[in-house]
Amino acid sequence: MEGGSDAVIRGGGSSATDTHLDYLSADVIEHILGCLGPVDIMRARCCKKWREAAKKTIVPIINFYVNSVDKYNAMAAMATALPNLQKLTLSRPGSENKYNDGEDPYTWVRHEDSSDEEDASYDIEIISNFRKLRSLRLSCTGLNGRYPALFNNFQLLEQLTIDSCGDLKVNLEILGGLSSLKELCCCDDYALAGNINSLRVLKEKLETVVIGSCERVEGRLMDLADFPRLRRLDLCFTAVTGDVRDVGDHDFPNLEQLYCPSEVVGGMGHEFQHVSDVPSVIDAYQRLKERKISPFTKDGNVYYWSLSDESPDWYEGEDDLRFPRPPFMIKFVTAGSRFGWRWCWCDRTGTVVYSCEVNWLDSEPGRESSDYENYISGIQDIESSINFYKGRHQLPTEEEYRRLCLEYNVEES
């Protein structure tokens, strides 16, 4: 109702209707305004009674997006006229403008569009007036330093997203004051720091924790294992450590998705120190799968692991380019609904070039199954890369690899 709805509220200029509106009680006006979005409420503030009602109105959860000076000025007006705003997204107030620096800012930060003259600086902390906020997103804001006021005043906040705000200094410990927080999403923020153990004060509330590409965030995976409402946990590209084999049947009781960083044994991109560890980690993931927890894919990309070049099981491949490289990478595969894993070697694009046989984690679908045709089609694609290592389900030892190369050389001759 953002286009012309104020005309409806005001009676379209009809003096008779305006007279009737004058008799509406403040409670009724507040109820009417509570059916409108923030822009429409601001337009409908036609007199003192309506302005006072607007201050008390709980604005519906409709996003107000600040990405220009005009939008910033509108937000600044709402901070006093419409303090019960519930959903707000903040980006930079225009490409040539910036918010005021916070405490302890990075001194080397210089915005691309800044000139030698002092740029206009906009007060970000006015959002602390919105005490009824339930959803706040900070995205590409250009904020620089610490802003305690951004996180100390929102006791009703349920969703917090911090996205690509690299110079915004936030420690996870300060988020513990957001006592109603259910969803925390922080991505691509190198200045975000702290230990995930700090989130334990929100144990009874948190349902989603996504902290990605935040390398200063540390802690142990199992610190969140007893969170009763947690459904999604994504800690990829953080410094969190742990081992998926430690996850017991009663840990993470309501988890549906689990994405771990490479420092966790079994995490995305993990480098194994011993080949012998792989089967037990696979078993741990299979148990998660049986609990309907999805740990295998992220954003459409199948999990991958590899053997560390510091492992005692690692060895150099043959210098002769005619011979395949050792299959030191582990990838999961799907054929229809069937799921498995294999040792393989991939090119720079991630395409499997040479592969061992697939170790399937479930049985082949029956011929009468509706999934059978998809399975057969998937199998054909998978088997096209099983050549040099055909018949082998496990990573060959160095001795076995050399022997294969020798046999291959004889066959080529």
N, C-alpha and C positions, 0 to 999 in steps of 0.2 A: 504493500500500500504506500509506496514511496512517491508515486506520481499523482499529485492532486488530492491525496486523501485528506489534507488539511482543509480543503474546501468542504468536504463532507462533514468533518468535525465542526467546522464553524457555521455550517448551514448554508454554504455557498453564497454568503453575503446577504441572506434574508434576515431582515431585522426581527421578524416574528420568531424565526428559529433561534436567533441569537438571544432573544428574550427568554425563550424556554430553556436554553442552555444555562442562563444565569441562575436558574432555580435548581440546577443539579447540585447534589451534595458533593463534598470533597471526596468521599468514599466512592461515589459513582464515577466521578471524573477519573479517579485513580484507576478504577477497574477498566474504564474505556481506554485510557492510555496504555494500560498493561496488555492490550491486544495489538499494539502497534510496534513497529521497529524504532530504533533510536532516532533516525532522521525524521520520521513522521512525528514522533513525540515532540521533538524540538520545534517543528513547524506548528504544532497544535497549541503551543503555549501562548494563547491569545490574550490573556489577562492575568492579573495577580493570582486569582483563585486557581487557574489552570497551571500557572507556573509553580505555585506551592504544591499542587497535586503531583506535578511532574517530579519534584524532588523526592516524593515518597514512593513513586511508582517503581515496582520491580520490573525492569526492562526484560522482555522475553530474551531467550538465549539466541540472539541474532548477532552475527559477527559485525563488528565495526572495524574496518581496515584502514589504518593510518599509513599512507605511503606518499603523502604530499604535504606541502605547507597548508593548503586549504583544509585537508583532513585533520592535520594537527591542530589548527585553530578551532575547528569544530569540536575536537576532543577536549581542548582546553576549556571551551564553554561548557561542555557536558560535565566536566569535573565538578562544577558547582551546581549546574542546572539539572543534571541527570546523574547523580552520584551512584544510583543503583544499577548501573550498566553491568551486564553479566559476562559478556564475551568480547574480547578485544585482541586484535592482531596488530602488532607494531612492526613496521619496516622503517627504513630510513626516510625522513621527511623530504623526499625529493633528492635527485642525484647530486645537487650542488649544496646541500644543507646537511647539518649534523646535529646530533644531540649533544648536550653538555657532557664533558668528561666526568667520570666518576672519581672515586678515591684511588690513589696510586695508579694513574693511567700509564700506559706505555708511552714513553717520550718519543719513540721512533716512529709512531704511527702518523702518517700523513695521507689524507684522503686524496684520491686521484684528481678530484675536481677542485681542490682548494687552491687559492691563489696566494700571493704574498700578503694580501690584506687579510685581516681577521674575518673569518666567516661567521655568519649568524649562527648562534648556538641555541638550541631549543631545550627547554626543561623537560626531561623525561620523567622526573619524579612526581609530576602532577598526577600520574596514574595511581598514586597511593591513595587518592581521594575515592577511588572506586572500591570501596570496602566489600561490596557484594559480588565481586568478580568470581566467576566459576571456571572460566577458561581464558588463559593468557598465552599468546604466542609471540615470541620475539624472533623475528626472521630477518637476517641481513640488515640489522639495525645500525651497524657502525658504532655501537657503544664501545667505550674504551675505559677500562678500569672496573672498580667495584661500585655497586649500587645497592647497598643494604635495604634501602626503602622499597625496592622492587619486590622484595621477598619477605618483608616483615609485617605486611599489613593486610594480607589476604587469607583470613582464617576459613573462608568458604571455598577457596580455590580447589577445584577438583582436577583440572587439566593444566599442565604447564609444559610448553614446548619451547625449547631454545635451539634455534636452527641457524647454523652458519653465522654465528656471532663471535668470531674468533678472538676478538680483543676484550670480550666481556669476561671479567674475572669472577668466577662463581666457584665456591667450594660446596660440595654436597652437604656438608654439615649445616649450612645456613638454610637448606631446604627442609630440614627437620621441623622448622617452625610452621610449615604449611600443613596444619593438622588434619585437613580434609582431603589431602591430595590422593587421587586415585590413579592418575596417568602422568608419568614423567617421561618426556622424550627430549633427549639432548643429542644433537648430531653435528659433527664437523665443528667442534668448539675446542681448539687446542688449549685455551686458557681455563677450561673447566677442569677442576681437580678435586681430589678428596678420595675417601675410602667408602665403598658401597656399604660398609658396616654402619655408616652414619644414617642410612635409610631405615634402620631397625626401629626407630621411633615411629615410623609410619607403617609398621608391620601389619597392623589390622586393617589398613585402608588400601594399600597399593594393589592395583590390578594389572598395571602395565609399567614396565621399566625398560626403556630403550635408551641406551647410552652407547652411541656408535661414533667411531673415529674421534675419541677423546682419550688420547694416550696418557694423560696425567691421572686418569681415574684408575684406582687400584683396589685391592681387596681380594677376598676369597669367594669363589662361587657359592660354597655351602653356607655362607653368612645369610643368604636369603632363602634357604631351603625350607624354613618353617613358616613362610609367609602364606597364610591360609587362603587369601583371595587372588594371589598372583596367577595370571593367566598367560602373560607374554613376558619373556625375559630375553633381551638382546643386548649383549655386551661386546659385540665384535669391535675389534681394533681398539681395545682398552688394554690396560696392564693387569687386569684381573687374572688370577691364577686358580688352579684347581685341577680336578680330575673327574670326568663324567662317571667313572667307575665307582665314585663315592656316593652317587645318587641312589638312595635306597627306595624301596617300594612305597614308603610313606613320606618321602621328601617331595617338596613342591606339589602338594596334594591336588591343586586345581590347574596345574600348568598345561597349556595347550601348545605353546611354541617355545623352543629353547635354542638360542644361537649364542655360542660361546666364542671367545677370542682365541687366538692361536696359542696363547700361554697356558690355556687350559688343555690338559691331555684329552684329545678328542674334539678340541675346538676347531673352528674353521681355519684352515691353513696350518694346522699343527704339524710340526716336524718331529717324527718319532726318533727316539734314540736307539730303540731296539725293535727289530722286526717281530720279536716274540710278544711284544705288547699289543700288537694290532688285533689279534683275535678277541682278546678280552675286552678291548674297547668297542669292537664291533658288537659283542654280546651285550654290552651296557646300552648301546644305542638301540639294539633290537628290543630290549626290555622297555625302553622309553617309547618305542614305536607301538608296542603292545598296550601301553597305557594311553594310547592316542595322543601322545606328545610328539609334535613334529620337529625333529632336530636336524633333518637332512637337507633341506633347501632354504635358501634365503634370497628373496627378490628374484626367484626363477633360476638362481644359480645353484647347481648341486654342490654340496660340500666336497672339499678335496683335502687330502693329506699328502704328506711326502716323507721320505726317509731323510733325516738330517745328514748333511755331508760331514758331520762330526761323529756320526754313528760308527761303531766298530763293524757294523754290517755293510757299510757303504764301500764302494770300490769304483775305480776309474773304468770308463768304457773304453772300447777299442778306438784307437786314433783313426783307423781306416773308416771312412764315411760310408763304406758299403754295408757296414755292420750296424744294426740298430743300437740305440743307447739302452743302458739298463733301465728297466721299468720301475723307477723309484717313486712314482706318484701313485696315490690311491684315489680312485674316483668311484662314486656310487653311480649305478646305472638303473634305468627302468625300461621294462619291456611290457607295454600294457600296464597292468596293475602289479606286475611282478617286480621285486626289488632285490638288488644285489650290489656287490662291489668287486673291484679288480685292481691288480697292479698294472700300471701302464706308463707309457712315456708320451708326453704331449709336446706339440710345437709351441711357438711363442703365442699363438692365438688361443691356446687351450684345447686345440683339437687333438683327440687321441690318434696317434700314428701307429704305435705298437702296443699290444696289450696281451696280458695273460688271460686265461679263462676266467669267466665270471663265477664268483662264489655267491650263489643265490641264497637269500634269506627267507624265502618262502617257496611254496611248491608251484609247479607249472599249472596254469589253468587248464581245465578239461576242454576237450574239443567241442563239447556242447556249450561251453561258456560264451556269453556275448562278448567277452574280452579276448577271446582266443585269436581272432584275426589281428587285433592290435598287438598282441604278444608276438605273433609270428613276424609281423612287420618290424617290430622293435628288435627282435633277435637277429634278423638279417642285417640291420644297420650295425649292431654290436659286433657280430662275427666278422665283419669286413676288416676289422683292425686286429683280429686274432690270427696272426700269421707266424712270425718268427718264434713266438712263445706258445704256440698251439700245444694243448695237452697239459700245460702247466698252470696250476691254480695259485701257486705261491711264488713269491719273489725268488728267482734263482740265486744261489750262492755265487760267489766270484768264480769258483771252480766250474760250476755248471754253466755259467755264462760263457766262459772261455771255450768250453767244450762245444757249446752251441755255435759259437763263431767259427770254430775249426770245422765243424760239420758243414756249416753253411758255405765255407770257403771251398771245401771239397766238392760240394754239389755244384757250385758255380763254375768250378774248373771242368 
